[in-house]
Amino acid sequence: MSHYRSTNFSNPITKAGRVVYNVSLDMNHAKYRMEPAQGNMLACPNCRQDSDPETITVQPHELLLEQDRQLFKRSMSRSVNDTEVLVLSALNGLKINSKNHHHGDPEKTRRSVRNTLKFGGVASTMARYDPDHRTQNDQVFVSQFGGLCTIQNTGDDAIKAGDFVVWDLPKHPDEGTTMCGKKQKQMVITRPYHPKADVMHVLHRRLGDVQDPLKQAVDTLIAGGAALQATQFADVLHELGDVLQDERSRVIGRAMSNADKAGDTFDLLLGRYTA
């Protein structure tokens, strides 16, 4: 069974302000992750498709994501006491609707897929996936949403103390495979977020895409000249707001220590309010 070496993670210096909540392993998505992509459901670019019960099993300190609830109808019965936060930690087997796949534009595809996912905290306890035991209420475990915790840098970028940290999807198939004992498990990516530089990078990229709504709104604004309407200004402001929302909505906290390479652990002060 895949596991972390306990020496890799130290206890945070304080548990003050720690906020935890009961979440549940998403059994519907877990089963779907182990099936091959077919029909209008495509394999998510750069996400490994070799999924098994060990990769689906959630380990402490892993980042969690709520899955796309519109992807398919849930089949498992639920009781009034079940948690509504259904999560997975591995990216293995992630499927996307073909409408979210922009062939030839991986960054646009990543943005579309990210909009279907939602941060679900950091796992505090383990949740073992057993495909033969599919009672949803028995898969409850604890996730941390606030306070100080220790996680792994799972991305290719160095994270420095003081950096804002965002969750992301991998940019290549080997990114995120840093787990001790289960190297084929691909985890949610952590990246540093530098507000001004990152927003400028996204703006330059999107303004270079003639199919991007932001580019189209700006072109309409420029072409309008003196006949500009308030709605055209509103369209540009709306698309600019989308750029900021896409980046800032994925901030999960602020790094309290350094993690210079993938696999290094660091202390993270959880909370999107830091951005």
Rosetta blueprint (number, residue, H / E / L):
1 M L
2 S L
3 H L
4 Y L
5 R L
6 S H
7 T H
8 N H
9 F L
10 S L
11 N L
12 P L
13 I L
14 T L
15 K L
16 A L
17 G L
18 R L
19 V E
20 V E
21 Y E
22 N E
23 V E
24 S E
25 L E
26 D L
27 M H
28 N H
29 H H
30 A H
31 K H
32 Y H
33 R H
34 M L
35 E L
36 P L
37 A L
38 Q L
39 G L
40 N L
41 M E
42 L E
43 A E
44 C L
45 P L
46 N L
47 C L
48 R L
49 Q L
50 D L
51 S L
52 D L
53 P H
54 E H
55 T H
56 I H
57 T L
58 V E
59 Q L
60 P L
61 H L
62 E L
63 L E
64 L E
65 L E
66 E E
67 Q L
68 D L
69 R L
70 Q L
71 L L
72 F L
73 K L
74 R L
75 S L
76 M L
77 S L
78 R L
79 S L
80 V L
81 N L
82 D L
83 T L
84 E L
85 V L
86 L E
87 V E
88 L E
89 S L
90 A E
91 L L
92 N L
93 G L
94 L L
95 K E
96 I E
97 N E
98 S H
99 K H
100 N H
101 H L
102 H L
103 H L
104 G L
105 D L
106 P H
107 E H
108 K H
109 T H
110 R H
111 R H
112 S H
113 V H
114 R H
115 N L
116 T L
117 L L
118 K E
119 F E
120 G E
121 G E
122 V E
123 A E
124 S L
125 T L
126 M L
127 A E
128 R L
129 Y L
130 D L
131 P L
132 D L
133 H L
134 R L
135 T L
136 Q H
137 N H
138 D H
139 Q H
140 V E
141 F E
142 V E
143 S E
144 Q E
145 F E
146 G E
147 G E
148 L E
149 C E
150 T E
151 I E
152 Q E
153 N L
154 T L
155 G L
156 D L
157 D L
158 A L
159 I E
160 K L
161 A L
162 G L
163 D L
164 F E
165 V E
166 V E
167 W E
168 D E
169 L L
170 P L
171 K L
172 H L
173 P L
174 D L
175 E L
176 G L
177 T L
178 T L
179 M L
180 C L
181 G L
182 K L
183 K L
184 Q L
185 K L
186 Q L
187 M E
188 V L
189 I E
190 T E
191 R E
192 P E
193 Y E
194 H L
195 P H
196 K H
197 A H
198 D H
199 V H
200 M H
201 H H
202 V H
203 L H
204 H H
205 R H
206 R H
207 L H
208 G L
209 D L
210 V L
211 Q L
212 D L
213 P H
214 L H
215 K H
216 Q H
217 A H
218 V H
219 D H
220 T H
221 L H
222 I H
223 A H
224 G H
225 G H
226 A H
227 A H
228 L L
229 Q L
230 A H
231 T H
232 Q H
233 F H
234 A H
235 D H
236 V H
237 L H
238 H H
239 E H
240 L H
241 G H
242 D H
243 V H
244 L H
245 Q H
246 D H
247 E H
248 R H
249 S L
250 R L
251 V E
252 I E
253 G E
254 R E
255 A E
256 M L
257 S L
258 N L
259 A E
260 D L
261 K L
262 A L
263 G L
264 D L
265 T E
266 F E
267 D E
268 L E
269 L E
270 L E
271 G L
272 R H
273 Y H
274 T H
275 A L
